[in-house]
Structures are given as structure tokens and as C-alpha cells.
Amino acid sequence: MGLISGLLLLPLAPARGVVWIAEKLQETAERELYDPGVIRAQLAELNRDLDDELIDLEEFEAAEEKLLDRLHAAQKRCDVDDRR
């Protein structure tokens, strides 16, 4: 980056920094959202809640379906990443 362009783009530096931070936060959130280990732990916790009668079968099945959908999506993402 040249001196002139650096000076002209200097007012945008804070905005670029905020965008960079937002991108990193999104990457981290997606990594956690689609981490198979995290999803399996949530499934195990859900099973404990059902066993301890903290939730009923209907709530369990709805939450389990969402978690299994996330796990399936995580596996697809891994397959796509492996092909790259």
C-alpha cells in the first residue's frame, strides 16, 4: 500500500478492524455450532435431562431432532472441507 492510498484509506481502518473482528467471531461461533464433540455432549445432556425427568418425551424428541440435524450438517461440512 502506497503512502497516498494509506492516507486516504486511514479513516476506514476502524471499520476494517470491526469487520475483521466480526468475521473472526462468526468463524468461532460456526466452529462451535458445528463441532461434533459439542453436539454429542449436548445430546448426552439431553438424554440425562430425559432420564432425570426434567423434560418430557415431546421436548426431548424436538431438541434431539435439531441436534441431529446440526450433527448431519457438521458431517457434510467436514466432507466438503476434506475435498478441498
PyRosetta script that sets phi, psi and omega in degrees:
from pyrosetta import init, pose_from_sequence

init()
pose = pose_from_sequence("MGLISGLLLLPLAPARGVVWIAEKLQETAERELYDPGVIRAQLAELNRDLDDELIDLEEFEAAEEKLLDRLHAAQKRCDVDDRR")
pose.set_psi(1, 130.4)
pose.set_omega(1, -179.8)
pose.set_phi(2, -79.2)
pose.set_psi(2, 171.1)
pose.set_omega(2, -178.2)
pose.set_phi(3, -63.1)
pose.set_psi(3, -46.2)
pose.set_omega(3, -178.2)
pose.set_phi(4, -64.2)
pose.set_psi(4, -50.0)
pose.set_omega(4, -178.7)
pose.set_phi(5, -64.8)
pose.set_psi(5, -35.4)
pose.set_omega(5, 176.7)
pose.set_phi(6, -61.4)
pose.set_psi(6, -42.1)
pose.set_omega(6, 179.2)
pose.set_phi(7, -69.6)
pose.set_psi(7, -38.7)
pose.set_omega(7, -179.3)
pose.set_phi(8, -69.3)
pose.set_psi(8, -34.2)
pose.set_omega(8, -177.6)
pose.set_phi(9, -90.6)
pose.set_psi(9, -4.2)
pose.set_omega(9, -178.4)
pose.set_phi(10, -56.2)
pose.set_psi(10, -41.0)
pose.set_omega(10, 178.3)
pose.set_phi(11, -62.4)
pose.set_psi(11, -20.7)
pose.set_omega(11, -179.5)
pose.set_phi(12, -87.2)
pose.set_psi(12, -7.3)
pose.set_omega(12, -176.6)
pose.set_phi(13, -56.3)
pose.set_psi(13, -46.0)
pose.set_omega(13, 178.5)
pose.set_phi(14, -61.3)
pose.set_psi(14, -38.3)
pose.set_omega(14, 179.5)
pose.set_phi(15, -66.5)
pose.set_psi(15, -41.0)
pose.set_omega(15, 178.1)
pose.set_phi(16, -63.8)
pose.set_psi(16, -36.8)
pose.set_omega(16, 178.2)
pose.set_phi(17, -65.2)
pose.set_psi(17, -41.6)
pose.set_omega(17, 178.8)
pose.set_phi(18, -65.6)
pose.set_psi(18, -41.1)
pose.set_omega(18, 178.6)
pose.set_phi(19, -63.7)
pose.set_psi(19, -42.1)
pose.set_omega(19, 179.3)
pose.set_phi(20, -61.5)
pose.set_psi(20, -45.3)
pose.set_omega(20, 179.1)
pose.set_phi(21, -62.7)
pose.set_psi(21, -42.9)
pose.set_omega(21, 178.9)
pose.set_phi(22, -61.7)
pose.set_psi(22, -40.8)
pose.set_omega(22, 178.7)
pose.set_phi(23, -64.0)
pose.set_psi(23, -41.9)
pose.set_omega(23, 179.5)
pose.set_phi(24, -65.5)
pose.set_psi(24, -40.6)
pose.set_omega(24, 177.3)
pose.set_phi(25, -63.1)
pose.set_psi(25, -40.9)
pose.set_omega(25, 179.0)
pose.set_phi(26, -64.8)
pose.set_psi(26, -43.3)
pose.set_omega(26, 178.7)
pose.set_phi(27, -60.4)
pose.set_psi(27, -44.0)
pose.set_omega(27, -179.7)
pose.set_phi(28, -65.0)
pose.set_psi(28, -44.0)
pose.set_omega(28, -179.9)
pose.set_phi(29, -63.7)
pose.set_psi(29, -42.1)
pose.set_omega(29, 179.6)
pose.set_phi(30, -67.4)
pose.set_psi(30, -37.8)
pose.set_omega(30, 178.5)
pose.set_phi(31, -62.4)
pose.set_psi(31, -41.9)
pose.set_omega(31, 178.9)
pose.set_phi(32, -71.8)
pose.set_psi(32, -39.4)
pose.set_omega(32, -179.0)
pose.set_phi(33, -62.1)
pose.set_psi(33, -37.8)
pose.set_omega(33, -176.0)
pose.set_phi(34, -106.4)
pose.set_psi(34, 17.5)
pose.set_omega(34, 177.2)
pose.set_phi(35, -77.5)
pose.set_psi(35, 116.1)
pose.set_omega(35, -178.3)
pose.set_phi(36, -57.3)
pose.set_psi(36, -34.9)
pose.set_omega(36, 178.8)
pose.set_phi(37, -63.9)
pose.set_psi(37, -42.0)
pose.set_omega(37, 178.3)
pose.set_phi(38, -65.4)
pose.set_psi(38, -43.1)
pose.set_omega(38, -179.0)
pose.set_phi(39, -64.4)
pose.set_psi(39, -42.1)
pose.set_omega(39, 178.6)
pose.set_phi(40, -63.7)
pose.set_psi(40, -38.7)
pose.set_omega(40, 177.7)
pose.set_phi(41, -63.9)
pose.set_psi(41, -39.1)
pose.set_omega(41, 178.3)
pose.set_phi(42, -67.3)
pose.set_psi(42, -36.6)
pose.set_omega(42, 176.1)
pose.set_phi(43, -64.7)
pose.set_psi(43, -41.7)
pose.set_omega(43, 178.7)
pose.set_phi(44, -63.7)
pose.set_psi(44, -41.8)
pose.set_omega(44, 178.0)
pose.set_phi(45, -63.7)
pose.set_psi(45, -40.2)
pose.set_omega(45, 178.5)
pose.set_phi(46, -61.7)
pose.set_psi(46, -41.9)
pose.set_omega(46, 177.3)
pose.set_phi(47, -63.7)
pose.set_psi(47, -40.3)
pose.set_omega(47, 177.1)
pose.set_phi(48, -62.7)
pose.set_psi(48, -41.3)
pose.set_omega(48, 178.9)
pose.set_phi(49, -61.9)
pose.set_psi(49, -38.8)
pose.set_omega(49, 177.7)
pose.set_phi(50, -67.6)
pose.set_psi(50, -44.5)
pose.set_omega(50, 179.3)
pose.set_phi(51, -61.9)
pose.set_psi(51, -37.5)
pose.set_omega(51, 180.0)
pose.set_phi(52, -82.9)
pose.set_psi(52, 2.8)
pose.set_omega(52, 179.5)
pose.set_phi(53, 59.8)
pose.set_psi(53, 33.3)
pose.set_omega(53, 174.8)
pose.set_phi(54, -81.8)
pose.set_psi(54, -23.1)
pose.set_omega(54, 176.3)
pose.set_phi(55, -133.0)
pose.set_psi(55, 157.6)
pose.set_omega(55, 177.6)
pose.set_phi(56, -92.9)
pose.set_psi(56, 174.9)
pose.set_omega(56, -175.5)
pose.set_phi(57, -62.0)
pose.set_psi(57, -37.8)
pose.set_omega(57, -179.3)
pose.set_phi(58, -63.5)
pose.set_psi(58, -45.9)
pose.set_omega(58, 178.0)
pose.set_phi(59, -63.7)
pose.set_psi(59, -41.5)
pose.set_omega(59, 179.1)
pose.set_phi(60, -58.7)
pose.set_psi(60, -49.3)
pose.set_omega(60, -176.6)
pose.set_phi(61, -64.6)
pose.set_psi(61, -38.3)
pose.set_omega(61, 178.8)
pose.set_phi(62, -65.9)
pose.set_psi(62, -46.2)
pose.set_omega(62, -179.4)
pose.set_phi(63, -68.1)
pose.set_psi(63, -38.7)
pose.set_omega(63, 179.4)
pose.set_phi(64, -62.9)
pose.set_psi(64, -41.4)
pose.set_omega(64, 179.9)
pose.set_phi(65, -61.3)
pose.set_psi(65, -43.4)
pose.set_omega(65, 178.9)
pose.set_phi(66, -63.1)
pose.set_psi(66, -43.7)
pose.set_omega(66, -179.8)
pose.set_phi(67, -66.0)
pose.set_psi(67, -40.2)
pose.set_omega(67, 178.6)
pose.set_phi(68, -67.3)
pose.set_psi(68, -35.2)
pose.set_omega(68, 174.8)
pose.set_phi(69, -62.3)
pose.set_psi(69, -43.1)
pose.set_omega(69, 177.7)
pose.set_phi(70, -63.8)
pose.set_psi(70, -40.2)
pose.set_omega(70, 179.5)
pose.set_phi(71, -64.3)
pose.set_psi(71, -41.8)
pose.set_omega(71, 177.7)
pose.set_phi(72, -63.0)
pose.set_psi(72, -43.8)
pose.set_omega(72, 178.1)
pose.set_phi(73, -63.5)
pose.set_psi(73, -38.0)
pose.set_omega(73, 179.0)
pose.set_phi(74, -64.0)
pose.set_psi(74, -41.1)
pose.set_omega(74, 179.3)
pose.set_phi(75, -65.9)
pose.set_psi(75, -38.0)
pose.set_omega(75, 177.0)
pose.set_phi(76, -64.1)
pose.set_psi(76, -41.9)
pose.set_omega(76, 179.2)
pose.set_phi(77, -62.3)
pose.set_psi(77, -39.6)
pose.set_omega(77, 178.1)
pose.set_phi(78, -64.9)
pose.set_psi(78, -40.6)
pose.set_omega(78, 178.6)
pose.set_phi(79, -62.1)
pose.set_psi(79, -41.5)
pose.set_omega(79, 179.5)
pose.set_phi(80, -67.4)
pose.set_psi(80, -42.4)
pose.set_omega(80, 179.5)
pose.set_phi(81, -64.5)
pose.set_psi(81, -35.4)
pose.set_omega(81, -179.6)
pose.set_phi(82, -68.1)
pose.set_psi(82, -29.3)
pose.set_omega(82, -179.8)
pose.set_phi(83, -75.6)
pose.set_psi(83, -18.6)
pose.set_omega(83, -177.2)
pose.set_phi(84, -75.3)
pose.dump_pdb("model.pdb")
